[in-house]
């Protein structure tokens, strides 16, 4: 037996691995930081790797933000840099999402940057929780389900209720992808 045996993997193995990796920015209310991890874990169990560039403030940084020690200009610059790297912006839709001015700003900026925008209902989220800008600019809004999320990130323009039933979009969404 030759001690220099090599195993040659089919070219599709590497291509499939690369096809399952996506760079996203997850827009969310910071009280929902754990849900960001839950979603990336959900997708990872299905073999889908999400590389998330969104900001999750550590307690010391959150304290600085709460005290107003970080200017809006600095926050916007940081968010733009993080978002520019992503091909898709995912917006977690929960009970406080529509009230969050930074989520609105991120949706507007994603639209200006030509990013694909996908809304994902958190468990317990309702259609009333959808920010107006998300309703205006989303390419898809889907329920908390790995297959639905993956399909939306991959380019399917599906609009669902929180229970997964199909609904009509409020607009004709952007289909651009980077």
Secondary structure, 3 states (H helix, E strand, C coil): CCCCCCCCCCHHHHHHHHHCEEEEEEECCHHHHHHHHHHHHHHHHCCCEEEECCCCCCHHHHHHHHCCCCCHHHHHHHHHHHHHCCCEEEEEECCCHHHCHHHHHHHHHHHHCCCEEEEEECCCCCHHHCCHHHHHHCCEEECCCHHHHHHHHCCCCCEECCCCCECCCCCCCCCCCC
